[in-house]
Amino acid sequence: MPDNYIVKEYFRRMIGEDGLRIIMNIPEGEITDEEIARLSDTKLTQVRKILYTLYENRIAEYRTERDDNSGWVTYLWRFDYSNVRKLMEAEAEKKLSELRKRLDREKRGVFYQCKCQRVLFEDAAAMDFRCDECGSEFEYVDNGDLISELEAEIEKIERWKEQIRSG
Ligand SMILES: [Zn+2]
């Protein structure tokens, strides 16, 4: 796998610390799940779980070989990490678009808060500034800090995206 901090970080989130340790021990070429388990000193069931996650993300694929005498089926796995960059970029894009929508909503709206919910000014006004649900009064919320946090998060992901491109 690519020896790159961001890629490792991505896999760590996908398959956990143990999963990362397991795939870093996998040599190039085809390999059986039993062999992977042996190399990483891990239970076969755990290895299979990780392989399945990688398979779902189209990073691992397998073919089967059947022994004519015993009928035993062997799974031969191989890995293609070229997909990782695309996956990471798609994930970053999705997060960015969610955050930008949220930021837009926060910037345009004026928010009020009672003990149970946070609503737009219009909705608070429609209830005469007293919540139908909990009976407490709606008070104005200053969302300046939240807006700054969202902007910082967006900037962070944009930097991350740049690193994926150049990494
Ligand atoms: Zn309420």
Residues whose N, C-alpha, C, O or C-beta is under 5 A from the ligand:
A	BS01	ZN	C114 K115 C116 Q117 C131 E133 C134 G135
